[in-house]
Amino acid sequence: MTWQLLSVIPVWLLSIVGAVVVGLVTPHDDLFTGLSIVLAAAVIVTFVIQLALQRTEGFVVRAMASIGVSVVILAVATGLLALAG
């Protein structure tokens, strides 16, 4: 596994864990707010990790992969939670 992939996986895991936690503990009326907060946290964590690496090559691709997959994860979670409610 390359270091580039290792730098984006924590953000994906944060999105999955955040979506599960929001789905379990948040009232149905506040689900979308909770998932928006998880996405905001994913964006912040993405930039913290990528800037901590101090590597300029591939920064945009790594940030795009982190945030893009997080958006997809949270979109799927939103759909599932909307259907379950």
N, C-alpha and C positions, 0 to 999 in steps of 0.2 A: 504494500500500500504506500502510495507516495505521500509526501508531506502536504501537498496541495489538498488531497482528499481528506487527510487527517485534520486539516484546518476547517473544513466545512461540516464534517459529521457532527460535532458538538451542537451546532446550530440546528441541524435537522432533529437531533434527539431532544433538544429543548422544545422545539415546535411540537413534537409528538407528545412528550410528557406534559407540556402546557395545555394542549388540546384535551388530553385525558383528564387532567385535573380540573380544568374549566367545566368539562362535561359532567364531572361527578359532583362538584361542590357548588356550582353556580346555579341560581334559580333560572328557569327557562327564559324569563323576560330579559335577563342580563347576559345571555350567552354570547351575543354578538359583541358586546362591550368587552367581555372577558377575552374573546378570541382576538379582538383588535389589540388588546394590551399584550397578548402573547406575541403577535406579529411585531409590535413595536419593540418588545424585548429582544426578539430575534434579530431585528435590524441593528440594535445597539450592540448586542453580543457579536454580531458579524464584524462590525467595524472595530470593536475592541480586539478581537482575535487577529484580524487581518493587519491592523496597524501595529500590534505587538510583534508580529513576525518580522517587520521591517524589511520586507522584500517587495520591491516595486514590480517585478515581472509577474504578470498574471493576476495582479490585484483585482482588476475589473472582472475578470472571469471568475475568480474565487468568490468575490462579493456577490456577483450575479447568481452563481450556483447556490450559494448559501441562502440568499433571500428568495430566489425563484422557487426552489424546492420547498422552502418554508411556506410560501404563499400557496403552493399546490397542496401541501399537507393540511394547511388550515382551511382551504376551500373544501377539501374532502370532508374534514371534520365538521365544518359548517353545514354542509349538505346532510351528513348523517345525523347531526344533532337536530337539524330542522325537521327531518323526517321522524325522528324519535319523539319529538315533542308533541 
